[in-house]
Structures are given as C-alpha cells and as structure tokens.
Amino acid sequence: MEKKDFEAWLDNISITFLSLTDLQKNETLDHLISLSGAVQLRHLSNNLEILLKRDFLKLLPLELSFYLLKWLDPHTLLTCCLVSKQWNKVISACTEVWQTACKNLGWQIDDSVQDPLHWKKVYLKAILRMKQLKDHEAFETSSLIGHSARVYALYYKDGLLCTGSDDLSAKLWDVSTGQCIYGIQTHTCAAVKFDEQKLVTGSFDNTVACWEWSSGAKTQHFRGHTGAVFSVDYNDELDILVSGSADFTVKVWALSTGTCLNTLTGHTEWVTKVVLQKCKVKSLMHSPGDYILLSADKYEIKIWPIGREINCKCLKTLSVSEDRSISLQPRLHFDGKYIVCSSALGLYQWDFASYDILRVIKPPDFSNVSLLGFGEIFALLFDNRYLYIMDLRTEKLISRWPLPEYRKSKRGSSFLAGEMSWLNGLNGQNDMGLVFATSMPDHSIHLVLWKEHG
C-alpha cells in the first residue's frame, strides 16, 4: 500500500476506533494482536513499558518527590528502597522523613547534621534498639562482689558507682569493668555522694563525714543530727552541704569547715531525700540560676531557698493528699523545671514555676511501682519484679526487664538509676552503660546494663 493511501486508511480507522465503546475497542485490539507476528508483539511490549511503567520519582522534581514521600510510613519507605537504585537514592536523601521517624521513636535529633544518608542509618539503628526494648532484649546483667555486710547506700556518676555498707566501708567501682577502684574505711553508710577527690557519707550514727579517696582520710565531720542521716547533697561552688535525717530536720552546713549554718524544721516524718539544684524557670519566688533545696518525707515535699541561711523559710509544701493518707516514694526527681514523685495514686509531675500539678500518670497496677528516673521522653520505673520503661508521650509501658529478689528498703537508697540522659531521648550514643543498680541479700550489687547495639 502506498504511503498516501496508508495514511488515509489509518485516519479512517482511527476515527472509527474512537467512536467505539471500551468493550469494542478491547475486542479490536485483541483481534489485531492475534494477527500480529513476533516483530509486532516485540514493538508492542517495548512501547507499553514506556507508557505504563513510568518512574515518577525519576521524572518529578526532587522537592515534589520529598513531599510525596512524607505521606508514607517508614516501613513502606524501606520497602520502596528495594525498587531500584534511583528510588533508594531519592528516599535515603529525604532527611525530613527520617528525622520525623526518629523523633516518633523517641530519638534525639541533631539538626546540625546535614548528611542526607545519615538519618536513614540513624532510623535503622533506632528501630533495632526499639525492637530490642519491645522484645525485652535490650539489657544484660552483671554483679559486683566485695562487701561483707548489708549495702544500703548507692550513688552513680560518669560510669562510676559508689557503694556504702554496714561493713564500715565505701567502695568505688568502674561499672564497665566491674573493678573496685577505691575502698576506704568509713562509718555505717545510709547515703553517699562523691566526685573525683572526695566522698561525702551520711550515716546511721547520726553524722555526716567527708573523706579523701586517695588516702582514705576523713577531712571533715558534721555533727548535730539526732537521728540517722538518710540523704546528702552538696555544691562546691556554694561551699554548702545539706543533709536530711530521721530527726525530721534538714541541716545546711559549710562544706569546707563543717559549721552548721541552719537547721530547717517543719517536717513531721523522716527526711529521706534532699536535692540541691539550680532553678531553670522564673516565678514570683525564684529566678533562673537560683539554687533551690528540696526535701522530702513520707508525705510532703518542701521547697527552700538556698543562700538565705538565716531565717530561711519554706517557699512551698507539696503533697498528693490533704489528709496524709497517701505516702510518697522516697525517690524524688527535680531538674530545675519539674518536680516528679510517685505515690500509690500514680506519678505526680509539678511545674516548678507555678507549683501546679501538670499531670498524674496512672499506669496499670501503679500502687506497687516506684520512680527511678524521669525525662522529656521516657521514665524509668520499677516494682518487686520488673524494671519498666514508659513512653511519657503516650503514658504506655514499652519495655520491662525481670529483677531478682533484691533487698527491700522502703526508705533507703538501696536502688538507683544509672545513666539518665537517654530519658530525654535516645541518640544511639547514650544507650550504653548502667541502667539500674540494686543491693542484694548476699551483699553483692546487681547491675542492669545496656546491651551493645549489634
């Protein structure tokens, strides 16, 4: 057929084809395909590939591709990475998507990191760690052995754990190796706190003492309490030491001289916790940078200004029940912005600027659960059987870890949280080291540690 005649025929066929119904068009195509040979079928296959399988990620501007990808969940995106190298490259470079996915998992985000591939790797690391937590496989255990009598006092800082015992000794342990770095002779320890040079101990003999690690020498002795000293805190910058006692008082001392600057009264139960901390919020009673003292007994938390040792008056008293029918747990959290304490009614969070209760968290069977650590994203809790991690955004328990039959103590410090920064969000670097420590009936120390990522 001549080209001119063919073109006229093709125009007529096209006009007729367009007037057909969809069913008639399909029958026409089926008939033409049945009449086609190998050359025509190959031609048809090649053109259908172009017409029907267009790679929209490859054709769209990158910004528009990122906008579309934001609507997909991370699991689907990981599957999409398997489509082609081009899809993997585009999806991996979608920084905002992976950053959001990491935030949703409770991960800290460093916006200064601009490497597009970095955040996908962070997400993969995060999803593995969260799966380990969900499957109760994120931790491992270890023991420290060395004391010959009850271990009552524990304090943790920067990879080092201090233990104070009724065997009249205190020991400093490297948690990563399990080795004892220092061991010194002391009095019976009910509370301990340390730094690189010194150890401060509160004792069942009603005194507080300061010791030098390197020599074991007692450098200061604080006498004045008439009951056991259950909690101590100090600040070198202020040259102040504070102590809470079974005599219902809090004493403020000059750290360097041992002189008692003030005795704070008003508690009607044993003072089991004192916390000396800088304020981070402004209110009518305090400004950012002011030092604040918190003291807690069985029913109340009292807030005191530090730096006004003469005629120091309580700024505020917090409680969870007016009739004193509900007792507080002795472990108290204060970060300068929020005060958190647990009771049989739940986990209470106060705003430090206003002293208002922000929320009360009531997980299932909370009557037996105590607070260990509280952050912006997670809380660390425990009871007689398990260590728990709660996602504070949903108030749901996301992980638990079995605990042995540890030595029970309602008022003492015989268990504590280890590293705390991960409670403000994991980042792949802070989920390592000590999670929890408790003293055992056999005088050993039971440790719960993060497993390596794998």
C-alpha positions as CSV (number, residue, x, y, z in Angstrom):
1,M,0.0,0.0,0.0
2,E,1.3,3.4,-0.9
3,K,2.2,5.8,1.9
4,K,-0.6,8.2,0.9
5,D,-3.2,5.5,0.8
6,F,-2.0,4.1,4.1
7,E,-2.2,7.4,5.9
8,A,-5.8,7.9,4.6
9,W,-6.7,4.4,5.7
10,L,-5.2,5.0,9.1
11,D,-7.1,8.2,9.6
12,N,-10.4,6.5,8.7
13,I,-9.6,3.6,11.1
14,S,-8.7,6.0,13.9
15,I,-11.9,7.9,13.5
16,T,-13.9,4.7,13.6
17,F,-11.9,3.3,16.6
18,L,-12.5,6.4,18.6
19,S,-16.3,6.0,18.1
20,L,-16.3,2.5,19.5
21,T,-17.2,1.6,23.1
22,D,-14.5,0.4,25.5
23,L,-15.6,-3.2,25.1
24,Q,-15.4,-2.9,21.2
25,K,-12.0,-1.2,21.4
26,N,-10.7,-4.1,23.6
27,E,-12.1,-6.7,21.1
28,T,-10.5,-4.8,18.2
29,L,-7.1,-4.8,20.0
30,D,-7.4,-8.5,20.8
31,H,-8.1,-9.2,17.1
32,L,-5.2,-7.2,15.9
33,I,-2.9,-8.8,18.5
34,S,-4.0,-12.3,17.3
35,L,-3.0,-11.2,13.7
36,S,0.4,-9.8,14.8
37,G,3.7,-11.6,14.4
38,A,6.9,-11.6,16.6
39,V,8.1,-8.2,15.3
40,Q,4.8,-6.5,16.1
41,L,4.5,-8.1,19.5
42,R,8.0,-7.0,20.4
43,H,7.2,-3.5,19.3
44,L,4.1,-3.5,21.4
45,S,5.9,-4.8,24.5
46,N,8.6,-2.1,24.3
47,N,6.1,0.7,23.9
48,L,3.9,-0.5,26.8
49,E,6.9,-0.4,29.1
50,I,7.3,3.3,28.4
51,L,3.6,4.1,28.5
52,L,2.6,2.2,31.6
53,K,5.7,1.9,33.8
54,R,6.8,5.5,34.1
55,D,9.2,6.1,37.1
56,F,7.5,9.2,38.7
57,L,10.3,9.6,41.3
58,K,12.8,9.9,38.4
59,L,10.6,12.3,36.5
60,L,9.4,14.6,39.3
61,P,11.4,17.5,40.7
62,L,13.3,16.3,43.9
63,E,11.3,18.7,46.2
64,L,8.0,17.3,44.9
65,S,9.3,13.7,45.4
66,F,10.1,14.5,49.0
67,Y,6.7,16.0,49.6
68,L,5.0,12.8,48.3
69,L,7.3,10.5,50.3
70,K,6.4,12.3,53.6
71,W,3.0,10.7,53.4
72,L,4.4,7.2,53.5
73,D,5.3,5.4,56.8
74,P,9.0,4.4,57.4
75,H,8.3,0.7,56.9
76,T,6.8,1.3,53.5
77,L,9.7,3.6,52.6
78,L,12.2,0.9,53.4
79,T,10.3,-1.5,51.1
80,C,10.3,1.2,48.4
81,C,14.1,1.4,48.7
82,L,14.3,-2.0,47.1
83,V,12.5,-0.9,43.9
84,S,15.6,0.5,42.2
85,K,18.9,2.2,42.9
86,Q,17.3,5.5,41.9
87,W,14.5,5.1,44.4
88,N,16.9,4.1,47.1
89,K,19.0,7.2,46.5
90,V,16.0,9.6,46.5
91,I,14.3,8.0,49.6
92,S,17.6,7.9,51.5
93,A,18.2,11.6,50.9
94,C,14.8,12.6,52.3
95,T,16.2,14.0,55.5
96,E,12.9,15.3,57.0
97,V,11.1,12.0,56.6
98,W,13.8,10.1,58.5
99,Q,14.2,12.8,61.2
100,T,10.5,12.7,61.8
101,A,10.6,8.9,62.0
102,C,13.4,9.0,64.5
103,K,11.5,11.6,66.7
104,N,8.5,9.4,66.7
105,L,10.6,6.6,68.1
106,G,11.9,8.9,70.9
107,W,15.2,9.7,69.4
108,Q,17.1,13.0,69.9
109,I,17.7,14.9,66.6
110,D,20.8,17.0,66.0
111,D,19.7,19.3,63.2
112,S,23.3,20.4,62.5
113,V,24.0,17.1,60.8
114,Q,23.3,17.7,57.1
115,D,24.5,14.3,55.5
116,P,21.3,13.0,53.7
117,L,22.3,9.4,54.2
118,H,22.9,9.9,58.0
119,W,19.3,10.0,59.1
120,K,18.2,6.8,57.3
121,K,21.1,5.0,59.1
122,V,20.1,6.6,62.4
123,Y,16.5,5.4,61.9
124,L,17.7,1.8,61.1
125,K,19.7,1.9,64.3
126,A,16.8,3.3,66.3
127,I,14.3,0.8,65.0
128,L,16.6,-2.1,66.0
129,R,17.0,-0.7,69.6
130,M,13.3,-0.1,70.0
131,K,12.6,-3.7,68.8
132,Q,15.0,-4.9,71.4
133,L,13.2,-2.9,74.1
134,K,9.8,-4.3,72.9
135,D,11.1,-7.8,72.9
136,H,12.8,-7.4,76.3
137,E,16.2,-8.0,74.8
138,A,17.9,-4.6,75.3
139,F,19.7,-5.2,78.6
140,E,22.1,-7.6,80.3
141,T,23.1,-8.2,83.9
142,S,26.2,-8.2,86.0
143,S,27.3,-8.3,89.7
144,L,29.8,-6.5,91.9
145,I,31.1,-8.6,94.8
146,G,33.2,-7.2,97.6
147,H,31.2,-6.1,100.6
148,S,30.8,-8.4,103.7
149,A,27.6,-6.8,105.1
150,R,24.4,-5.1,104.0
151,V,24.9,-2.5,101.3
152,Y,22.5,0.4,102.0
153,A,23.8,3.4,100.1
154,L,24.4,3.7,96.3
155,Y,25.4,6.7,94.1
156,Y,26.2,6.7,90.4
157,K,28.1,9.3,88.3
158,D,30.0,9.1,85.0
159,G,30.5,5.4,84.8
160,L,31.4,5.0,88.5
161,L,29.3,3.5,91.2
162,C,29.8,4.2,94.9
163,T,28.6,1.7,97.5
164,G,28.3,2.3,101.2
165,S,27.9,-0.7,103.6
166,D,27.4,-1.8,107.2
167,D,30.8,-3.4,107.0
168,L,32.1,0.2,107.7
169,S,33.5,0.7,104.2
170,A,32.7,2.5,101.0
171,K,33.9,1.3,97.6
172,L,34.1,3.0,94.2
173,W,33.6,0.7,91.2
174,D,34.2,1.1,87.5
175,V,30.9,-0.3,86.1
176,S,32.3,-1.1,82.7
177,T,35.0,-3.4,84.0
178,G,33.5,-4.4,87.4
179,Q,36.7,-3.5,89.1
180,C,36.9,-1.7,92.5
181,I,39.0,1.5,92.1
182,Y,39.0,2.6,95.7
183,G,38.0,1.1,99.0
184,I,38.1,3.1,102.2
185,Q,37.1,2.6,105.8
186,T,34.1,4.7,106.9
187,H,31.2,4.6,109.3
188,T,27.9,2.8,108.5
189,C,26.6,4.5,105.3
190,A,23.0,5.4,104.8
191,A,23.8,7.8,101.9
192,V,26.8,8.6,99.7
193,K,27.8,11.2,97.1
194,F,31.2,11.6,95.5
195,D,33.4,13.5,93.0
196,E,36.9,12.9,91.7
197,Q,38.6,13.9,95.0
198,K,36.1,13.3,97.8
199,L,33.3,11.2,99.2
200,V,30.5,12.5,101.4
201,T,28.6,10.0,103.6
202,G,25.5,10.2,105.7
203,S,25.5,7.6,108.5
204,F,23.2,5.7,110.8
205,D,25.5,7.1,113.6
206,N,23.7,10.5,113.1
207,T,26.7,12.2,111.5
208,V,27.9,13.3,108.0
209,A,31.5,12.9,107.0
210,C,33.8,13.9,104.1
211,W,36.6,11.6,103.0
212,E,39.5,11.8,100.6
213,W,39.5,9.0,98.1
214,S,43.3,8.8,97.5
215,S,44.3,8.5,101.2
216,G,41.0,7.4,102.8
217,A,41.4,10.2,105.4
218,K,38.4,11.8,107.0
219,T,38.7,15.5,106.1
220,Q,35.5,16.8,107.8
221,H,33.0,15.6,110.3
222,F,29.5,17.1,110.6
223,R,27.8,16.6,113.9
224,G,24.4,17.8,115.0
225,H,21.7,15.5,113.9
226,T,20.0,13.3,116.5
227,G,18.8,10.7,114.0
228,A,20.2,8.7,111.1
229,V,21.2,10.7,108.0
230,F,19.3,9.3,105.0
231,S,20.3,11.7,102.3
232,V,23.1,14.2,101.5
233,D,23.8,16.6,98.7
234,Y,26.5,19.3,98.3
235,N,27.7,22.1,96.0
236,D,31.4,23.1,95.9
237,E,30.6,26.5,94.3
238,L,28.3,27.4,97.2
239,D,30.5,25.6,99.7
240,I,27.3,24.1,101.1
241,L,26.3,20.6,102.2
242,V,22.7,19.7,103.0
243,S,21.5,16.6,104.9
244,G,18.1,15.0,105.6
245,S,17.7,13.0,108.8
246,A,15.4,10.7,110.8
247,D,15.2,13.6,113.4
248,F,12.7,15.3,111.0
249,T,15.2,18.1,110.1
250,V,17.3,19.3,107.2
251,K,20.6,20.8,108.1
252,V,22.7,23.3,106.0
253,W,26.4,23.1,106.6
254,A,29.5,24.9,105.4
255,L,31.2,22.2,103.4
256,S,34.8,23.4,104.0
257,T,34.5,24.0,107.8
258,G,31.8,21.6,109.0
259,T,29.9,24.5,110.6
260,C,26.1,24.2,110.8
261,L,24.6,27.3,109.1
262,N,21.0,26.5,109.6
263,T,18.5,23.8,110.7
264,L,15.3,23.7,108.7
265,T,12.3,22.4,110.6
266,G,8.7,21.6,109.6
267,H,8.9,18.0,108.6
268,T,6.9,15.6,110.8
269,E,8.5,12.4,109.3
270,W,11.9,11.1,108.5
271,V,13.5,13.3,105.8
272,T,14.6,10.6,103.3
273,K,15.7,12.8,100.3
274,V,17.4,16.2,99.9
275,V,18.2,17.7,96.4
276,L,20.3,20.8,95.8
277,Q,19.7,22.1,92.3
278,K,19.8,25.3,90.2
279,C,16.4,26.7,89.2
280,K,15.8,26.9,85.4
281,V,12.5,28.8,85.4
282,K,11.2,32.2,86.7
283,S,8.4,32.7,89.2
284,L,7.4,35.1,91.9
285,M,9.7,33.3,94.4
286,H,12.8,32.4,92.3
287,S,14.7,33.3,89.2
288,P,16.7,31.1,86.7
289,G,20.1,30.4,88.3
290,D,18.9,30.5,91.9
291,Y,19.9,27.5,94.0
292,I,16.9,25.6,95.4
293,L,16.8,22.9,98.1
294,L,14.1,20.2,98.0
295,S,13.5,18.0,101.0
296,A,11.0,15.1,101.1
297,D,9.5,12.9,103.8
298,K,6.8,10.3,103.8
299,Y,4.0,12.7,102.9
300,E,5.4,16.1,101.9
301,I,8.0,17.8,99.6
302,K,9.3,21.1,100.9
303,I,11.0,23.8,98.8
304,W,13.6,26.1,100.4
305,P,15.7,29.0,99.1
306,I,19.5,28.5,99.4
307,G,21.7,31.4,100.0
308,R,19.4,32.8,102.8
309,E,20.7,30.6,105.6
310,I,19.5,33.0,108.3
311,N,15.7,32.9,108.9
312,C,15.3,30.6,105.9
313,K,11.6,30.0,105.3
314,C,9.9,27.2,103.3
315,L,8.7,28.6,100.0
316,K,6.1,25.8,99.4
317,T,5.0,22.4,100.6
318,L,3.7,19.9,98.1
319,S,1.6,16.8,98.8
320,V,-0.7,14.4,97.0
321,S,-3.4,14.2,99.7
322,E,-4.6,16.7,102.3
323,D,-5.4,14.1,104.9
324,R,-1.9,12.5,104.7
325,S,-3.5,9.1,103.8
326,I,-1.2,8.6,100.7
327,S,2.5,8.4,101.2
328,L,5.2,9.4,98.8
329,Q,8.0,7.2,97.5
330,P,11.4,8.4,98.7
331,R,12.9,8.8,95.2
332,L,12.4,12.4,94.1
333,H,13.2,13.9,90.6
334,F,14.0,17.6,90.2
335,D,15.7,19.1,87.1
336,G,15.1,22.8,87.8
337,K,11.9,22.8,85.8
338,Y,9.7,20.0,87.1
339,I,9.3,18.1,90.3
340,V,8.3,14.4,90.0
341,C,7.5,11.9,92.7
342,S,5.5,8.7,92.8
343,S,2.8,7.5,95.2
344,A,0.1,4.9,95.4
345,L,-2.1,7.3,93.4
346,G,0.3,7.5,90.5
347,L,3.2,9.5,89.2
348,Y,2.9,13.2,90.0
349,Q,4.5,16.0,88.0
350,W,4.6,19.6,89.3
351,D,5.5,22.7,87.3
352,F,8.2,24.4,89.4
353,A,7.4,27.9,88.2
354,S,3.8,27.7,89.4
355,Y,3.8,24.6,91.7
356,D,0.7,23.4,89.8
357,I,0.3,19.7,89.2
358,L,0.8,19.3,85.4
359,R,-0.4,15.7,85.3
360,V,-0.8,12.5,87.2
361,I,0.2,9.3,85.3
362,K,-1.6,6.1,86.4
363,P,-0.2,3.0,84.6
364,P,-1.9,-0.3,85.4
365,D,-1.3,-1.6,89.0
366,F,0.7,1.6,89.8
367,S,0.3,1.1,93.6
368,N,3.5,-1.0,93.7
369,V,5.5,0.9,91.1
370,S,8.3,3.4,92.1
371,L,10.1,6.1,90.2
372,L,13.7,5.8,89.3
373,G,14.2,8.4,86.5
374,F,12.1,10.9,84.6
375,G,12.9,12.7,81.3
376,E,11.3,14.5,78.4
377,I,10.5,11.3,76.5
378,F,10.9,8.3,78.9
379,A,10.5,7.4,82.5
380,L,12.3,4.5,84.3
381,L,10.2,2.7,86.9
382,F,10.4,-0.5,88.9
383,D,8.4,-2.8,91.3
384,N,9.2,-6.0,93.1
385,R,9.5,-8.0,89.9
386,Y,10.4,-5.8,86.9
387,L,12.2,-2.7,85.6
388,Y,9.9,-0.7,83.3
389,I,10.4,1.9,80.6
390,M,7.4,4.2,80.0
391,D,7.0,6.4,76.9
392,L,5.7,9.7,78.5
393,R,4.1,10.9,75.3
394,T,1.6,8.0,75.4
395,E,2.0,7.1,79.1
396,K,2.3,3.4,77.9
397,L,4.9,0.9,79.2
398,I,7.1,-0.1,76.2
399,S,9.5,-2.4,77.9
400,R,10.2,-4.4,81.0
401,W,13.1,-6.4,82.4
402,P,13.0,-9.0,85.2
403,L,14.6,-8.2,88.5
404,P,15.9,-10.7,91.1
405,E,14.8,-10.8,94.7
406,Y,16.7,-7.6,95.7
407,R,17.0,-6.3,99.3
408,K,13.8,-4.4,100.0
409,S,14.1,-0.9,101.7
410,K,11.1,1.4,101.8
411,R,13.1,4.5,102.9
412,G,16.6,3.9,101.8
413,S,18.7,4.4,98.7
414,S,19.5,0.7,98.0
415,F,18.5,1.0,94.3
416,L,19.1,3.7,91.7
417,A,19.1,4.6,88.0
418,G,22.3,4.7,86.1
419,E,22.8,6.9,83.0
420,M,19.9,9.3,82.7
421,S,20.5,11.3,79.5
422,W,18.6,8.7,77.4
423,L,15.4,9.6,79.2
424,N,15.3,12.8,77.3
425,G,15.6,10.8,74.0
426,L,17.8,8.1,72.7
427,N,20.5,9.1,70.2
428,G,22.5,5.9,69.5
429,Q,25.3,7.0,71.8
430,N,23.6,7.4,75.2
431,D,22.1,3.9,75.3
432,M,25.1,2.3,76.9
433,G,26.4,1.7,80.4
434,L,24.5,1.3,83.6
435,V,20.6,1.4,83.6
436,F,19.9,0.2,87.2
437,A,21.7,-1.0,90.3
438,T,20.4,-2.6,93.5
439,S,21.9,-4.2,96.5
440,M,21.2,-7.9,97.1
441,P,20.6,-10.0,100.3
442,D,24.1,-11.6,99.8
443,H,25.7,-8.1,99.9
444,S,26.5,-8.1,96.2
445,I,25.3,-5.4,93.8
446,H,23.1,-6.4,90.9
447,L,23.6,-4.3,87.7
448,V,21.4,-3.9,84.7
449,L,23.3,-2.7,81.7
450,W,22.5,-1.7,78.1
451,K,23.5,-4.4,75.6
452,E,25.6,-3.3,72.6
453,H,23.6,-2.5,69.5
454,G,24.7,-5.4,67.4
